[in-house]
Amino acid sequence: MKSTTVLGLAAAILPTLTAAWSPMSLFQRETAAAAAVPAVQKRTLDPATSNTNNTCPGTYNCSGESYFAAPIRTATANALNTASKISKAIQAAECSHNTRTSSQTFAVFVTDHQYDSSHGAPYGTCSAYSCTVPTSAEMTDSDSDCWTFFWDDSGAESGFGTNCIQDPSTGECGCENSDGTFVAGSDSCT
């Protein structure tokens, strides 16, 4: 009986694990994840209003926001650095253009260089936060692979700071609807 349960679980998980490495299947994976946990996985086209490139917060004013909470970068994060939502293998543009929580205040993007040759690079991990935004004095973790996006004027630069969200297969600009569907050539997704 146990082996049947384990085999069934493996059969259910294996396709997800197999697809996890490829940015080419990004939209399909995000859509499947959205169907599994709709309240948390939804994203909304709402570009960041400011950003700070090459710097991560050295201090996070967050603690246990949700059951999805996890450290963004164990090398530099303190124990209270918990994100509301973590998305891996996504474009920096997706992190800067789409909110992933209903009350998102900032997001931290860390580049994963294995995807540097893919359309839409840089790709990496986007951690979305709904807690108090770090002050400029708390933005102390200098790192060329880090980009922090804000939904207020806390960033060093105004605007979202990235290029458009690109189709990973063709490089065509577009946007994503809240269900994860990529719409090539559009900038008015819902």
C-alpha positions in Angstrom: 0.0 0.0 0.0 2.8 2.4 0.9 4.6 1.8 -2.4 1.4 2.6 -4.4 1.0 5.9 -2.5 4.7 6.8 -3.1 4.5 5.9 -6.8 1.3 8.0 -7.1 2.9 10.9 -5.4 6.0 10.6 -7.6 3.9 10.5 -10.7 2.1 13.6 -9.6 5.3 15.6 -8.7 7.6 14.4 -11.5 6.2 16.5 -14.3 6.6 19.6 -12.1 10.2 18.8 -11.1 11.1 18.0 -14.7 9.7 21.4 -16.0 11.2 23.4 -13.1 14.6 24.0 -14.8 13.4 25.6 -18.0 12.5 29.3 -18.4 10.8 28.3 -21.7 7.9 26.7 -19.8 7.6 29.6 -17.4 4.1 30.6 -18.3 2.8 27.1 -18.2 4.3 26.4 -14.8 3.0 29.7 -13.3 -0.5 29.0 -14.7 -0.5 25.5 -13.2 0.7 26.9 -9.9 -2.0 29.6 -10.1 -4.7 26.9 -10.5 -3.3 25.1 -7.4 -3.3 28.1 -5.1 -5.3 30.9 -6.7 -5.3 33.4 -3.9 -1.6 33.5 -3.5 -0.3 32.8 -7.0 -2.2 35.4 -8.9 -0.2 38.3 -10.2 -1.5 41.7 -11.3 -0.1 44.1 -13.9 1.0 46.9 -11.6 4.5 48.1 -12.4 6.8 49.2 -9.6 7.1 52.9 -9.2 10.8 53.0 -8.1 13.8 50.6 -8.0 17.3 50.2 -6.7 19.6 48.1 -8.8 22.7 46.2 -7.5 21.4 46.4 -3.9 19.3 44.2 -1.6 18.0 45.1 1.8 20.4 44.3 4.6 17.5 44.4 7.0 14.0 43.1 6.4 11.1 44.4 8.5 9.1 41.2 8.0 8.2 38.2 10.1 6.2 35.1 9.2 3.9 36.7 6.6 2.4 33.5 5.3 2.9 29.8 5.1 4.9 30.4 1.9 7.4 32.3 4.0 11.0 31.4 3.3 14.4 33.1 3.3 15.3 34.8 0.0 19.0 34.4 0.2 20.3 32.4 3.1 23.8 33.8 2.8 22.7 37.3 3.6 19.2 37.1 5.0 18.4 37.3 8.7 15.9 35.0 10.4 13.0 37.5 9.9 13.5 37.8 6.1 10.3 36.1 5.0 8.6 36.7 1.7 4.9 36.5 1.0 5.5 34.8 -2.3 8.7 33.5 -4.0 8.8 32.9 -7.8 11.8 31.2 -9.4 13.1 31.3 -12.9 11.2 34.4 -13.9 12.3 37.5 -15.7 13.3 40.6 -13.7 10.7 42.4 -15.8 8.0 40.1 -14.5 9.2 40.9 -10.9 9.0 44.6 -11.6 5.8 44.7 -13.6 3.5 42.3 -11.7 2.5 42.3 -8.1 2.3 38.8 -6.6 0.3 39.6 -3.4 -2.7 41.9 -2.9 -0.7 44.2 -0.6 2.8 44.0 -2.1 5.1 46.8 -0.9 8.4 45.7 -2.5 10.1 42.8 -4.3 13.7 41.5 -4.3 15.0 39.9 -7.5 18.2 37.8 -7.5 19.7 36.8 -10.9 20.2 33.2 -11.8 23.0 33.2 -14.5 22.1 29.8 -15.9 19.4 31.6 -18.0 21.6 34.5 -19.3 21.2 33.4 -22.9 17.4 33.2 -22.8 15.0 35.8 -24.3 13.9 38.1 -21.5 17.1 37.7 -19.4 17.9 38.3 -16.6 15.9 35.5 -15.0 16.1 34.7 -11.4 14.2 34.5 -8.1 11.6 37.2 -7.3 10.6 37.4 -3.6 7.5 39.6 -3.0 6.9 41.3 0.4 3.9 42.9 2.0 5.7 44.2 5.0 7.3 47.6 5.9 9.6 48.8 3.1 13.3 48.9 4.0 14.6 52.4 4.5 17.5 53.7 2.4 19.7 53.1 5.4 18.6 49.5 5.4 19.5 49.0 1.7 23.1 47.9 2.6 23.6 44.5 0.8 25.6 45.6 -2.3 25.3 42.8 -4.9 25.4 43.1 -8.7 22.9 40.2 -9.0 20.3 41.9 -6.8 17.5 44.3 -7.8 14.9 45.7 -5.4 11.6 47.0 -6.8 9.3 49.3 -4.8 5.6 50.1 -5.1 6.3 53.6 -3.6 9.1 56.1 -4.0 11.7 54.3 -1.8 14.0 53.3 -4.6 17.1 55.1 -5.8 15.6 55.5 -9.3 12.0 56.2 -10.4 10.1 53.8 -12.5 10.2 50.0 -12.8 13.7 50.0 -14.2 13.6 46.9 -16.5 12.7 46.2 -20.1 9.4 44.7 -21.1 8.3 41.2 -20.2 9.4 39.1 -23.2 8.1 35.8 -24.6 10.8 33.4 -23.7 10.6 31.6 -27.1 10.6 34.6 -29.4 11.7 37.7 -27.3 8.5 39.6 -28.3 7.4 42.1 -25.7 4.0 41.6 -24.0 2.4 41.3 -20.6 0.8 38.6 -18.4 -2.8 38.4 -17.4 -3.5 37.6 -13.7 -4.0 33.9 -14.7 -0.5 33.7 -16.1 -1.4 33.9 -19.8 1.2 35.8 -21.8 -0.2 38.3 -24.3 2.3 39.1 -27.0 2.3 42.7 -28.2 0.1 44.0 -25.3 0.7 46.3 -22.4 -2.8 46.3 -21.0 -3.2 42.9 -19.3 -5.6 42.4 -16.5 
